[in-house]
Amino acid sequence: MERAAMIRARMEPDVKEKAEAIFEKLGLNATGAINMFYKQVILQKGIPFDVRLPNATTRKALAEAKAGKVHRGFKDVDTMFEALHS
């Protein structure tokens, strides 16, 4: 039987607490969740979710949102799609 390898990590206490509450609802503990993540990294041969820098359009929208600039809204989804396709 192999010895267990140890991992140590520091994180914000509230992040740990919130994540572990979700793990508990899923029937996991932190060790099980970390093992699951590592196994997915192996299976996917990389991080098992998208990790990307935002493009110029997204960066501009984020900056405007932080500055409190309001963009026009739409009364319904059909109107929004009409505006997107015009």
N, C-alpha and C positions, 0 to 999 in steps of 0.2 A: 504494500500500500504506500502511495506517495505521501510525503509530508505536505501539509497545506502551506501555500505561499501567502504571505501577508501583504496587505496594501494599507497604507495610511494616507489619509487626505484631510485637508482642512476645508471647511465651508462655513457659510453663515448659519448660525443656529436655527433661524426660522426656516431656511431652505431645507435643512435636514429634517426638522420637525414636520413640515408640510409634506415632504416626500415620503417620510416613513408612515405618516397617517394614510397615505394613498396605498403604499405597499401593504399595510395591514389589511385594508379593504380587499386587496387582491390576493390575500393569503400568503404574502411574501414578507421577508425581513430584508434589511439592507444587504446582507451577504447574498441572499438569493437574487436580489435585483441586480447587484453588481456582477454576479456570475452570469446572469442572463444577458446583460449588456455585453460582457466580454465574449460570450459565445456568439452573439449576433455580429460583433465586430469580425470574428473569425469567419463566420458564414458569408457575410457581405463583403469581406475583404476591405473593410473601411468602416467609417462611422455609419451606423444603421439609420441615419436620418440626414436630411440636407443640412449642410453647414456652408452657407454662402454669404458673401458680402453683398449688401444691397446695391442695386444698380443706381445710376444717376437719377432716374425718375423717382425711385423709392426714397433715396436720400433727400431729394428736394421735398417730397411729400412729408417725410418725417420731420424735416426742419420746419416746414410750414405749420404742421400740427403742433410742434413744441412752441412755436411763436404765437399760437392761438389763432392763426388765420383760418377762417371758415370757408369751406368749399360749398358750392351749391348742392342742395339735396334733390332728391327725386321723389315724386309722389307715389310711384310704384316701380316695380321691376321692369315692366314694359317700357316705361318712359326712359329709364336708365339705359336699357339696351338700345333704344332708338338713338339716344345721344352718343353712345359709344360707336355706333355704326354710321354716324353722319359725318 
